[in-house]
Each structure stands twice: as structure tokens, then as C-alpha cells.
Amino acid sequence: MRGRLRQYRSAALRVVPMYQIRPAPSGTGLATIETTMIQYLYLGRIGYDEALRLQAEIAELRVEGRVDNVLLLLEHPPVLTLGRNAHRSNVLASDELLARRGVTIHEINRGGDVTYHGPGQLVGYPIFDLRSLRNDSGSRLGPVDFVRRMEEAMIRLCAGYGVRAGRIKGLTGVWCPGPGPADGSPLDESGEKDGKICAIGIHVSRGITSHGFAFNVNTNLSDFGLIIPCGIPDHPVTSLETEFPRRAVQQPEQLPALEAVAEETARQFGLVFDEQVLAVESVEALRAQAAPVFPAEDTPLQVPPEVERLRGVENHPSQA
């Protein structure tokens, strides 16, 4: 969809100002506006099965070029997901206990091991076409670089709330340093005291990404006791709520609502991926934008014979 304009119904969309002005091609004296964008939706709390179906539907629309890159932001009821590399032994709770707690289990095709989703956790599913993205050298973005950029967006999100976060070498995700003096030193490479605030795992098919990240805002962290999170037994989990009292910067004073965190996350994705961000009010609005545009009823599909005859007269005028 890069390089061509689309028509949008303004009532269903809200722009997060992010237009990127590109340098003019050499010798043209003109500047161009990049027309690819990130369309994001905040869906509130939805079931995991529904989210899977929605990802599949939007991925197909992205393959067909009928939507731009889409970022779904939402939360789930309590659910455990097991990625391609997961070991069932990392689920510590019995099936009976999970049933009593109302926790369902899903085996899925993302990377990674087992993780938990639940209320108070912002889940993001970027349905992006990797072929529309470029790395710093101008080449197409690969899956690993895509994950690194997701990490960067979430690190910046934490920084915006005054929470220090970063990466740990050899591990995927975003981590906060454990209790101790906030002296700005690097995260402990052993990771034994560092808590994971954001888990990341994606799937790529036909160049389109799905699945994504889980960012703990005010999640009940005791629910992670049902599993060995991400299959890493010696690494705790943390949340924005837990990290708030440890901040050196005391603004904002209150923990933001999940929807506010979602909007800020979308903004950070726009900055990191260097794309405009457009808020879509609902799935129905997104589907409406993806619907084929047919000519108006009074627009002929072919030139009428009368016009053709007139053209013939104009092209072959009679001689006096």
C-alpha cells in the first residue's frame, strides 16, 4: 500500500499526528508524504478465541493490501498460551485448578514457551507486513529486527512513565532492574534480580506478523505462579504498578488506565517504526475501510456508444 492514497471515513478514524515527510528524490525539488500507516484499535477485554479469529481475518486483509499495518490492543480473561517451543511441564497448575480458576489453555503457533494473559495486562497484536518496513540500512525488516523494534517501543513506553527498563542479552522481552539503587547501571546480565514487564512472541506467515506482546500494567502477578513464565524459572515478573513506587520521576502521580497506556503504546510504535498512527474506532469500521470500492451507480463502466460516435466525428471531421 506504500505510495498510493486511500479514502477513509473520517467519522470512524482519529489521527495521532505522525506524518513523516520524506526527502525529495534527487533533482525533483519536491518532498513526498509516506502514505503507509499503522491503524490501531483498542478493543477492551475480549476472549482469546475471538482474538485468534480476528488476527487471521486481518492478516488476510493485509496480504490482499486492503488494510494498512494494524495494531490490535486489548486485554484477555485469564488464559495460558503455549508457543511452538513450549513444554507442558512449565504449566505448574493442575487441569482441575485451572478449571476452578476459570483459566483456559491454548496451544498456538507463536514463538516462545508458556505465558499468562489476564485482566490488567495490555496485549498487543501487530498485524504488519514486514515487506512494508525498512531497517536502518534501507533493507527489508526481518523478524528478529521486528522483535527488537517492539522491545524498543515498550522500553520507551516505560520511560514515558518514569520506569527504567531495558533488554537482557540472550533473552527476548523487556525487563526492569530488580530492587536496589537506581544508579543507571546496566541491567544485571545474569537477570536473577530483573523482572520481566513485557513478554514478546510473534508468528510470521507470508511476510505478515501476528501474535505480539503482553505488557503488565496492573496484572495480578500471583497468577504467574500457575506457570514457569516463558520457561525461565529464575526470572520473576513485574508490572507497571509494581515499578511505579521505584521511579525516580514521580509524574504522572497515578497509574494510567489501560486504554491510556494503549494509546501511548500506539504512539510509541509509530515513532519506532516511523509511520503515521491512525486510531480506528471499531473492528466494523476497519472492515468498512477494507470493503471494495465500487463505482457510483450513475458512473458508466464503459464509454457509451453515443460518446464513441461523437469521438469518431471529432477525429474524422467532414471536408467542406
N, C-alpha and C positions, 0 to 999 in steps of 0.2 A: 504494500500500500504506500510505500515511500514514493514521494514525488507526485502524487495525484490527490486532488481535493475531494472531500466527501461532504454531502449535505447532512446536517444534524438538526433535529428538532430541539430548539433551544429550551423549551419548557422542561425537557427531561434531563438536561445536562447543566453542569456548573463547572466553569473553568477554574482550575487552580493555576494562576498565571505562570506559565513556564515556557512560552515560546522561545525557541533557540534560533537566533539569527546567524545564518551560516555565511562565511566569507564568500565574496563573489568569485566565480570562476575567473581565472586569469584573462585579462583583456576585455571582459564584458562590462565592467563598471557597475554591475548590478549585485545586489545581495538577495539571497533566497531564504524563505522560511521553510524549515523542515516540517513536513506535514504528518509524519508518524507521531503517535502519541500513546500514552498509557491511559486507558479508560478504567477507572476503578469504581467498584461497588462495595458499599458496606451493607451486609445482609443481616446483621444481628445474629441471633442463635438459630442454627439450622442443623438438622440431622446429618450424620456422616454419609449415609447412602445418598441423600439428596445432593450433597456437595460433590460426590463422585460423579453422579449423573450430569450435574451442571458443568463440571470440568470437561467431561467428554464432549458435551454439546458445544461448549465454547471453543475447545481445541479444534473441532471440525470446522467451525465458522472461521477460525484463524487460518487454518490450512487453505480454505477457499478464498481468503482475503476479504471476507465480508465484515470483519471487525478488526480493530487495531489490537495492539498488545493489551491484555485485560488483566487487572489485578483484583482478585476477589478477596475481600477482608471480612472476617466473620468470627464467631465462636461456636464451639460444639458442646452438646451434652457430653457427659463422661464417656470416653471411648479410648481403647487401646488400639494402636495400629502397629502392625509388624511389617517392616520393609523386606526387600528382597534378601538381605543378609541377616535377617533376624533369627534368633534361636528361641524357641518356645520356653526354654529353661529360664530365660530372662523375665518371664512373667511369674512373679512370686506368689500371687494370689491364686487360690483355687477357683475353678469354674463356679462353684457354689457361692463363694464370697463375692465374686464379680457380679453374679446374678442378683444377690441380695443388695448390692450397692448400685444396681442399675447400670453397670459398666459393660458395654459391648466390645467385641474384638473383631478387627478386620485385618486380613492379610492383603497387602497391596503391593504395587509394583514400583514404589519409590525406592531410592537407595537408603541405606541405614538399617538400624536394628529396631527395637521397640520404643515407642514413645507414648505419652499420655496427652490427651486433649480433654479440656473441660471448661466449665464456666470461669470467667476471669482471664482467659488466655486468648490473645489475639492470634488467629490463624490466617495466614496469607497464602493464596494460591495464584502465583503469576502464570498466566497462560500467554507466554511470549514466544514469538518466532525468533529463534536465535539468528536466523539469516538477516533479520532487520537490525541487528545490533552489531556494533563495531568495538574492538578493543583499542587500546591507546595507539597501536601501530596502524590502525585502519583496517585490519583484517577482521573477518567474522568472529564473533564471540563464541567460544566453546563452552561446554557445560561446566568445567571447573572454574573458568573465569566468571561465568554467570553466578555460580555459588559465592565466589569471593565478593562480587558486587552486592549480592544480597546481604552478606555479612557486613559489608561496609555501610549499607543503608541502615541496618539495625544498630550498628555501633554509633552512627551519627544520631539516630533516634534517641538512644540512651544519653548521649552527650547533651542533647537538647533539653533533657530533664535533669541535668546535673549529675548523671550517673556515669561513672567511669566503666568502660567495657572495652574488650578487645578480643584478639584471637589467641589460641594456644597452638603452637606448632604441632602439626600432625593430627589435629582434631578439627572437625567441622563444627561450626556454630559460633555463637557469641557468648563470651564469658565475662563475669565480673570478679575482680580480685576479692579474696577472702578477707575476713576481719583482720584489721591491722592498720598501721598508719597509712594514710592516703598521701604518700610521698611522690606519686607519679612514676614509681619504678615499674619496669615491665611486669606483665603477669607472670606468676611463677610457672616456669616451664614444666615442672612436674604436675602442675594443675591440681595438686591434692587439696589446696585450700580455695581454689577458684570455683565459683558456681556458674553453671550454665543457665543463662537467662533466655536464650533463644536456640532452639533446635532447628536444623535445616536438612531437608532431604528432597530431592527432585527426581522426576522421571522425564525423559526426552524421547519423543516419537515423531518421526517425520519433521524433525527440526523444531517441534513445538514442546515447550516445557509444561509440566503440570506438577501437582503437589507443591511443596514450598517450605514455609517456616511456621514455627509455633513460638510466640513471644509471650512470656509470663508477665502479666500485668498485676493482677491481684488474685492469681490462681491459688487454690488450696494446695500448698506444696506437700501436705501429708499424703495426698493421693498418689504422688510419685512413689510412695512406699509399696504400691502394688506391683512395681516392676523394678528392674535394674535399668534406669533411664539410658537409652541409646547403647545398652550393653556395656556400660563403663561403670564398674562397681565402686570405684574410689573417687568419683566426682559427684559432688552434690548439685542440686538445682537451686536456683534463686528466682526472684521476681522483682519487678519494678517496685512493688510495695515494700519488699524486704530491704531493697537497696536505698530507698528514699531517706531513711534516717542517717545514712552514712555519707550523704552528699556534702561536699564542701560548699556548694552553692545551694541556698535554701529557697530558690524560686523555681517553679511555682510551689506554693505552700501546700497545696492539696494534690493528692493523687488524681490525675486526669481520668475522665470517663473513658471507657473502652472505645467509643466512637470517636472521641477526640484523638486518642492515640492512633486510631486507624487513619484518620485524615492526615496526621503528621507523618505516618509511615508512608502514605501515598506520595506526599511531598518529597520525602527523602528518596524514594525510588525515582521520582522524576529528576532530582538533582544528580543522583549517582549514575543513572542510565542516560542522562542528558536528553530527556524527552519531556514534551508538554504533558501535563496531567489534566484529565477531564473526569469530573465526577458524574457518574450515571446514577439516576435515582432508583432504578429497579432493574431486575432481570428482564421484565417485559419491555422496558424502554430500550435495553440493549438489543433485544430481539427485533424490535421495531426498526432500529437503525440498520440491522443486518438484512432486513427484508429486501428482496429485489425491487428496484425502482422501475416501474413500467411507464411508458409514455401516457400522457393525458388522453382521455377518450376522444378529444377533438383534434389530436395530433395524428395525421395520416402516417401509416407505416411505410408507404411508398408514394412516389410522386404521382398525383392524379393524371389521367390521360389528357385532360384539358390543358394542364400546365405543360406537359410534354409537347402537345401540338403547338402551343404558343412559343415554346423554345425553338421548335423547328422553324416556325415563321421568322423568329428573330435571327436564327443562324443562317437562313436562306431567304433573304428578302427578295421580293419580286422586282424585276427590272422594268423601268418605265419605257 
